[in-house]
Amino acid sequence: MISNFSNLSRCRYFVTAILLLFLEAQTAVAANLSDALSLQQRFSGSSEYRAGNLPDSLLVPVRLLGAVPKAGVHYIPKRTDLVTLLSYAGGLLPSAEGYLIIKRRVGNEFKNYRLKLDRLADADENSIPLMQEDDLVYIPFFRPVIHPDTMQMISVVATVLSIAVSATVLIGRF
């Protein structure tokens, strides 16, 4: 009986050591990923883009921020519509929320207009808003209810627990 207890104890220490090594490796990978993402955010500041090669076209500045590949100030031809502006910016990122906000000066004040992206996709040519000088278009990023890091940690913990339970059952049978 004492021999079985000693073997069981050694197996538990072995499983614990493997689990700790696994968690340490996961922590190192997460830290490297976090460092890479913070560097990307730090050095991916806004840029300026010019569109339209027509010789006599007047270009107006429009700020486009959020979930697009080319966020920044876009100098676009006057009377450019929103869909064309989004195409100049490289389209939407997969992490884009289902709406966008246009902040526009109306008289002496600014007004916010919220548009659903699915309505924009189905809109006819006359109902797509035209961009005006100094408009600000913001496309928010999708914010999941549970953060992806939390989901990853839950899956790691579940994996570790399943390994521990499997090891305990196997040790108990042998």
Summary of the structure (lengths in Angstrom):
residues: 174
radius of gyration: 26.9
end to end distance: 13.2
largest distance: 93.7
contacts: 424
relative contact order: 0.15
helix: 48%
strand: 24%
